[in-house]
């Protein structure tokens, strides 16, 4: 029986454990295989025939969340930008709550600030924080409770409400509301003392700290659709349609199959089509990664968003909208993001067990004290202290503080780290896949060598060739002109310039009829013989994946210029450092085997995969993962975006396209491959700091739970202990400021 793939937009998730709960619920349906991505808020479901979409949506709703089909295919690429309303609302909630909570914390923890009836001002300031500021946690806790589940939201909500409600009890029914009341610290709780103590600062501070962590998380999630938007921006916005011989500008969205449009040199091709008139070179690097432009003529296929770098073209539209190559690539990126395994945040994983245990222990403390004849006040004091000492204030800081310090230090070094899930990936990575063009190489055409026929002068050969090529915008021509240092004076020496699209150019320079072009054209159409010495150079150049430019005048071939991409000077050392980090390098490129093998040999890579399309790159990443490898992908082009998104760790070079950067987990702004190794080291160290923070946050508070249950810990001291654990977490995180780049060897 066949299976149907369905994608659902999920709403209402507040933490990674929500995604796991929805997954488990869906996977309980017969024959259903589902994965839910918390970051992108999407579910990918493979369901057997007979299972309807309505059943899937109903199952998600039964777990307490919302589900709906995505927008139509026509809109899926054009309107995927997420709204920022939720992030703005969370930021507003955080700022207002922090402004109200700071005075409460100061006046509660510093006896010198406790003026006459200060406790009532503290109540007035803390109440909005507890009710309105912490409302997202209360709401999530209620939803989870209705479905028999508990998360960190539950512990935050219960802890905040317990501290607040006991404070109300102490103010209205105990002695805490008396004028002149002061709070003091004591190591042990005195029987009945809970009626004279309030814990408003605990309720307010916990709310603000956890809101801060959620805001950082929401900012990261908001950017999850940035790769798709960056892809869209690559496309042309308008086209010049040719109708009855008249050129008319129209928006790209108005093009229909069969229309003919004009593409001038330097312009983007509006959509996929077939060339009907003209010949030119098209820069396909943003889609294929190949550094050398592709020559096209009548009957040749062109792809939307690529750039015409040569002559004028007339193109007939063959594909529009979601059927274009750009849209297909966009779907590849989106699919890769949705299917990417998000590592659950450590605090959420532990809280799934920790939260229910703490709540049960608190209730057990209350009941036990009452059964043993303790007073109601003493029982509640011990129960509240148990909740407060376990409340995840430090847990809320553990990840954001280390992430902020680590990413802040990274930004100073030109390293941008997307989020905590990125850090967990870096520790497990064992294979690093590298794109060639723009990553290991510079991505720019450059004159690599000059080979002359016997008796010729290399300087003269280069000067004459540059004069002929000076007026051309072709990347190969620009490389030759740049190498020769030619200027506008060269034009005065050139006459009778003629371009032979896709073959070469001819001109008269200082009275000499000079021809510059491919060896095939020179031999076949001009019937010139290439000397054996130059033929050897041409074969070696083409075997290495470079371009051989043959120059002739006076009826004889005078020399060969080699033009191609050059290797970055730090690439070889970077590969060596990857091996020291325990990473196996793999070269993955759209270029031909000759170019790929030559580059790989130069930098010390043994595993080479060449001639790979963007979809093929994605398949290779997934095949490596299927072998049990944890894969990092380094790239810079739009053709790398899907592979970057699918890899366990995507690293984009900052000199690359916006789409590649948006699809990645780490961005190296300098474009230096050495910094990639530093980025992995920084990410691993930041992860180690987060794990250390989480360990101490749990260990510190958990060790005090038995003390609180025995009634030996004043709830106010429990709040102070919790604050101290936060100080330890922040201090540990600040150590990341000392991270430095590894010196070049």
N, C-alpha and C positions, 0 to 999 in steps of 0.2 A: 504494500500500500504506500502511495507517495506521501511525502510530507510537504507542508506549506509553511513558508517563512513569513512571519508577521513581525512588524516593528511597532512598538507602542511607546507613546510619551507618558511617563510616569510622574505623578505629582504627589506632594505631601511627604516626601522623604526628608528626614532631618539628620540622619547619620548613616554610616556605611552598613550598620546592622539592619537598617530598614531595607536596604537593597537585598541583603541576604534573606530576610524574612519573605520578601516578595518572591525571590527565586525559589525558595523552598516550597512556597504555596503553589506556584505554577508547576513546578516539577513533580508535584504529587498527582497532577492530572495524568491519565494514562497516555503514554507515548510522547509526552511533551518534554522538550529540552529547552530550558530558558536561561538566559544570562541577563542580569540587570546591572547597569552601570550607574553608580550613584553620581559620578561627576557629570555625565551628559544627560542624566535623568531619562534614560531610554532602556527599553527591554527588547531583546531580540529573542523571538520565540520560534522554535521549529515544532509545529503541531501536526499530528496525523490527520488524514482525511476524516471528516466527520466532526472534528473539533472546530467550533465556530469562533470568530473573533469576539462575539458577544460573551461566550463562555470565558474566554481569557480575561476580558475586561471585568466581568463579574467576579472572577477569582481574585483579581487584584483589589477590587473594591471591598471584597469580603475580608481582606487583610487590613483594611483601614486606610487605603490610599486611592488615588484617582488614576485612571488610565484612559487613553483615547488614541485613535489612529493619528499619525502625523498628517500634516497638511498634504494636499494633493501633490503628485509628482511634479506638476508644472511649477509649483511654488517651492519645492523642497530645496532648490539651490538658491532661490532669489530672496527668501525671507527667513533665513535661519538665524539672523542676528538676535540674540537673547535680549530681553528687556532688562534695564538696570534698575527698575522700580524696586525690586526686592532687595537689592544691595543697598540702594539709597535709604530705604526704610530701616534696614538693619543698622546702617551707619548712624542715622538719626536717633534710633533707640539707644545705641551705644553711647553717643555723645551726651544725650540728655541724662541717661542713667549715671554716667561717670560724674557729670557736674553735680548731681544730687548726692551721690555716694561719698565723694571725697570728704565733704564736711562731716558727714556722719562718722566715717572712720577716724578722722582726726580727733573729734571731740570725744569719741568713745574710748580711744586708746591712750589719750594724753590727759591725765587727771587735772593738770593745770588749766586746761581749756574748759573744764566742766563748770560752767556758770550756773546760777540759780535756775532750776527748771529746764536745764539743757536737754533732758531726756525727751521732753515733748517736742522740741524742735527736731531732734533726731528722728522721732517717730514721723513727723510731718514730711521730712525729707526722704526717709527710707520707704514709706508706704508706696509712693508711685513707682519706685524702683522694683519693689517686691511684686507688686500687682501688674503694672504695665510693662516695666522693663523685662521682667522674667516671664511674661506671658507666653512667648514661644516655647519655653521649656514646660510650663504648666499644660499648655495645649497638647504638646507631643506626649507628655506623660499620661494624660487622660486617654489619648488615642491608643497608646501602647497598653494601658491598663485594660481597656475594653477588649483587647485581643490577647490578654494574658501574657504580655511581654514587658520587659523592663530594659531601659538603656541608660546611658549617662544622663539623658534628659530627666529620667525618673528620679535619679539620685539628687540632681541639682534642684528639681522642683520640691521634692520632699524635704531636703535639707534646708532650703531657703524658707519654705513655709513653716517648718518646725521651729526654726530660730525666730521667725517673725511672730508666730502664734504664741510661743512661750513668752516673748517679749510683751505682747499684749496682755497676757495673763499676769505677768509680773507688774506691769504698769497699772492695770485696773483692779486686780484682786490681791496683789502682793504689796510689797513696800517700795518697789522701784519707782512708783509715781509720786512719792513724797517729795516736797520741796527740799532742796539741799542735798539730794541723793548723789553719792559719788561711787564710782566702781573702782575696786582695787583687785589686784591679782593675789591669788593664794594657790599654793601647790595642790591642796586637797579641798574638795568640796565639803562645806559644812552642812550638816542636816538642815534642810529647809532654806538654805541660802539661795536656792534658785529663784525664790519668790522676790528676791531683792536685786536680781541681776537681769540685764537685758542684753540681747545679742543682735541688735539691729545692724551693727557694723558688719557682722558675719553675713547676714542675709544680703545686704547691699553689695559688699565686696565680691562675694561669690557670683552674684548676678553679672556685675560689670566684667569680671575676669573671663567668665565663660562667653559672654556676648562678644568680647574682643576676639576670642578664638574663632567664634562662628563667623565674624565679619571677615577675617582673613580667609577662611575657607570659602565663603560666598564669593569673594573677589576672584579666587582661582576658578571656581565653577563658572562664573560669568564669562570667562575667556574661552570656554570649551568650544564655542562655535567660531572662534577667530580664524581657524584654518580655512573654513569654508568661505568666510567673507573675504579673506585675502585672495583666495582663488578667483572669486567673482571680479575683484578689482583688476585682475590681469586682463580681462576681456575688453574688447573695444566697445565704446559706448555708442558709436554711430558708424554708418557705412555710406559710401557714395554709390548709389544705385544707378545703373545705366539703363535708361528706358527711352526707346526711340532715338537713340544717339545723344540723349541729354543726360548729363550727370546731375543727380538730385540727392542731397544729403538726407538721410532718414535715420531714426533710432534703430539700433540692432534688433530690437523686439519686433519691428515691422517687416523684417525680411521674411520671405517665403521661399520654399524650395522651388528652384528654377530661376529665381532672380539672378541678375548679373550685377556685380559691383566692382568698382575700380579700387586698386590698392597702389598707392604711390610709394616711392622709396622712403623708408623710415617709418611707415605707418604700420599699425597692427592689422592683421587680417581679421575681418569682422566675425566670420564663422567658418565652419568646415565647408570645403567646396573643391571644385575641379577647375584648373586653369584652362581658359578657352583662348586667351590671347596674351602674348608677351612672354618674356623669360627673365628670370631673376634668381637671386640667392635668398633663401629664407632662413632666418635664425630660429632654429627649433630647440635651442638649448633649454628653454624654460620647461619644455615637455619631455625631451629625450635625454638631456644632459650632454649631448654631443657638442663639442666645442666648434666644430667646423660647420658653417652654413650649408644647407642642402640646395643644390641647383634644381630649379623647377622650370618647366615649359608647358606648352599646350598638352593637355591630357594628364598632367601631373596633379596629384592630390595635395591640398594644403589644409592646415588645421587652424581653427580660430585661436586668437590670442598670440600666435607667433608673429614675428616681425619681418617685414619685407625689407631687405638691406640692399637690394640691387635696383632692377628696372621696374617699369610700370607693368602691373598685372591686371587682367580682367578675369574674375573668378565667378563661376556659376555655383550657386548655393546648392549643396547636397544634403546638409543636415542643419537643423536649427534647435534651439532650446535645450531640453534635457537629453537630446540625442547626440549632442556634440561631444567631442573628445574632452573639452574642458569640463563639461557637466559630468561626464562619466568619471573623470579623475576626481571631481568633487565628491561624488558618491563613494569612490574608493576610500578617500580620506575619512568621510563620515562613518562608513562601515568599520574602518580600522579603529577609529576612536571608540565607537560603540562596543566593539568586541574586545577592546583592550582590557586585560585583567587588572582591575584596580585593587591594590593591596589595602586591606582594611586598616584603619587607624588603630594603633595598638591600644589606646585607651578604650575604644569602643569594644574591642575584642575581649579585654579583661572585664570591662564593666558588665558584659552580658552575664557573668557569673558573680562579679563583685557586688553589683547593685542589689540584687535580691538577697544576698547573704547579709549585707549591712542592714537592710530594712528588717529582715527577720531577727537579727541580733538585737536591734533597737527595741523591737516589740517584745522580744524575749526578756530583755533587761527590765522593761517596764513591768511585765507580768511577774517576773521573779521577785523583784523588790516588793511588790504588793503582797505576793503570797508569803514572803518571809516577814511580813509585818512592818515593812518600811512605810514612811509617810508618802502620801500622794506626791508632795513636792519633791521629796528625795528621789522617788521613782522616776518622775518626769525629768528631774535634773540629770540623772544618769542616762536616761534614754536619749535626751536631746544632746548630751555630750557625746554619746556614741555616734549619733548621726553627724554631728558637726565635725568631729575629728576625722571622719571618713569622707566628708564632703570633698568633691574633687576640685578644689581651688587650684592646687598645684598641678593637677592633671590638665586643667584647662590652660595652664601656662606652659606646660612641658613642651608641647609641640610648637606653638606660635612663637615663643621667645627664642628658642634655638633656631627656628626657621628664619625669624626676622634678623637675628644677628648673623647667621650663616649666609643668608642671601644678601644682607647688607654688605658683608665683607666680600662676597662674590661680586657684587656690582662694582665695588672699588677695583676689582681685578679684571673686570670685563666679563664676568660670568653671571648669567641670569638663570636662576633655578625656579621652576614653576611652582612646585608644591611638595608636601610631605610624601605623597605617594611616589614621587620621583626619587627621593632619598632611599626609600626601601629597595627600589629597583637596582640602585648602583651597587649595593653590597653583594647582590647575587649574580651580577652580570659576569659571564665568562667568555663571551664572543663579541667582538666589535667589528661591525660591518661599515666599510668606508666607501663613500662615493669617490669617483676620481676627479672629475672636472670641478674646480673651485674648492675642493676639499684637500686632496693631496697635491693637486696642481693649482696654478694661479687662476685658471679659467679664462685667461686672456691670450690671444694669439701673439706670438713673438717670433722674431727671426732667430732660428736656432743654428744656422750654419750656411756657408757659401762654398760651393765647389766649382772650380773654374776649369775650362778646357785648357789644353796646353798653350802657353804663351799669352794667356789673358791676365788682366789685372783685376783682382777681386774688388778693390775700391771703386774702380771704374764701372764694373759690372753692377754693383749695388747702386751707384749714383745714377746710372742710366735707367735702371729698372724703377727706381723711386720717382724719377722724372715722369715716366710713363704712367705710373700708378697714382700720382699725386692727387688727381681730381676724383679718384674713386672712393666710395664709402664702404667698399667691401672690407670685412675684417682682415683678410689676408693682405690686401693692398695697404691698409693702414699700418699693419705690422711692419711691412717693408719700408714704408715712408718714415715711420718713427725710428727704425733702426738706422736709416741713412741720415736722419736729421735734416731732411729736405724741408725747404720753405717755399714761399710763393714764387721765388725767382725761378724755380724749376719749370713753371708754366710757360715762361717766356721762351724756353728752349724747345717746347713741344709743339708740333703741328700735325694736322691730319689725324687726330685721335679717332680711333674706331673701336667699339666694344663688340665682342662676339659673346653673347650671353651664354654662360655656362662653360665657355671654352677658354677665353682669354681676351687680351686687348692688343691693339697694334697702334703705333704712332711713329712720327718722324722726330728724332731727337738729334739736334746738331747735324741735320742732313742725313742721318742714318735711319733706315727703315727698321724699327725695333719691334719685335713680337714677343709678348710675354704671355705664357699660358701653360696648359697641361701638356704632358709629354705625348699623350695620345693625339691631341689636336695638332701639335707640332709635327709629329711623324706622319699621321694619316692625311690630314688636309693640306699641310704645307709641304709635304714630301721631303722633310729635312731628316738627316741622319743624326742620331744621338751617339756621340762617341762612347765606347765601351766603359771608359772611366766614369763618365757621367751617368750611364745606364746603371752601373753598380750603385752609385749614390742614390739614384731615383728609387731603385728596388729596396734599398736599405731604409730610405725615408718612409716609403709606403708600408713596409713591413712593421715599422715602429708606430704606424698610425698617424704620421705627420703628412703634410702636404708638400709635394715637390713642385716648384715653380720654375719652368724652363725658360731661358732667355736666349734669343737669337737675333742677329742682324747680319747683313751682308751675305745671306744665304748659308750661314753656318750657326750651329748651336754654340753659344759662348760660355754657358754655365748653368748651374742649378742652385736655386735658393730653397732652403728647407724652412718651412714655417709650421709652427705647432704650439701646443700648450707646453708650458714649462713647469717643472716640479718645484714646489715651495722649498726653500733651503732648510726648513726645520722638520720636514715630513719624515725623513729617515730616523731622526732621533726620537720623534714622537712615537713611531711604530715600536721602537726599542723600549720606550717607557710603558707602552701598553702591555707588552709582554711581562714587564716587571710587576705590573698591577694584576697579573694573572689573566690577561685578556688575549684571546686568539684573534689576530686580524684577518679580515676577509675583504678583498677588493670587489666591489659591485658597481658596474658601470654600463651605460648605454653605448659607449664607444666600442670600436672593433677590437678583436682579439690582439692584434699587433700592438696597438696603443696601450691596451690594458696590461699586457704581459711586460712590455718595456718599463712602464711606470712601476709595476709591482716589483720587478727585479731590482729597480733602482732604490727602492725604499725598504726592501726586505720582507715582502708579503708573498707567501707561497700559495694561498688559496685565491684564485682569480675567477670571477664570474663576469663575462663580457657580453656585449650585445643584448642587454636586458632592457625590456620596456618598463614603464612605470608599473604596470600591472604585474609584470614578471618580478620586479623588485619586491613587491608585496608578497608574492608567492614564495620567493626564496626566503624572506624573513620568516614566514610562517612555517616553511619546511624545516628551517634550522630550529625553530621553537619546538616543532614536532619531534625532533631528534633529542629533545631534552635540554637544549642549550637555552641560556638566558641571554638575549641579544640586545646589544646597544647598536644604534644606527647613527652614523654621522653623515650629514649631507647638507647641501645648500640650495638646491634647485626645486622648482615646483614639481619636477618629476620625482623628487624624493619625498614629497609630503605624505603620501599614503604609507610608504615604508617607515617613515619617521613616526607616524601615528601608531602603526601596528607593532613596532618594536617595543620590547620591555622598557627600553630607555632610548628616547629620541634626542639627538644632539644636533642642533643646527649651527652652522657657521654664520656669524652675524653679517658677513658680506653678501649672504644669499638672499633669496626672495622672502617676502613677508609671509607667504603661504608656508614655506618650510619652517620659518621661525615659529609661526602660530601652531604648527602641528607637533612641535618638539617639546621635550620636557626640560632641556637645558639649552641655552643659547650662549655661544662663545662669540662675543662681539668683535674680537680682533681678527677673526678668520685664521688665527695661528693654530695649527694642529697640536702644538705643545700644550696650549692652554686647555685642550680637551682633557688631557691627563690630569691637569690641576683641578679641573672642574669635577672629575670623578673623585679625586682625593678629598676635595672640599665637601662634596655631597656625602661621601662615606663618613667623614668626621662629623658632619652635622647630624647624620643619622645616629651615630654612636652617642652623641650628646643627648639627642632626644630619648634614646633608649635608657641612658643613664638617668635622665630627668624622671622618666616614667617609673623606673625602678625605685628611686628614692621617694618619689611622691607616694607610691603605693606602700613601700616599706615603712616610711616614716609614720604615715597615718594608721596603717594596719597594726603596727606594733603598739600603738596607744589605745586601740579599741578595747582590749581587755581591761586596761586601767580605767577607761571611761565606764565600762560596764560595772565595775566594782564600786563605782561612786567615788573614786579617788581623784577624779579630774573635774575641776570646775569647768563648766561650759565656756566661760570666758577665756580660761587658760587654753581650752581646746581650740577656740578661735585663734588665739595667739600662736599656738603650735602650728595650726594650719597656715597662718600667715608666714611663720618662720620657714616652713617647708617651701613656700612660694619664693622666699628670698634665696634659699639654697638653689632652687631651680634656675632663677634668673642669673645668679652669680655663676653657676656652671655654664649657662648659655653664653655669658659674656666672654668666656675663655676663647670662643671661636674668633674673637677679634684678632688673635695672634696668628691666625693662619697666614702663611706666606707661599708664594709660588716657588716651585722647585727650580733651582738655578740651572741654566743651560750648561750641558756638558761639553 
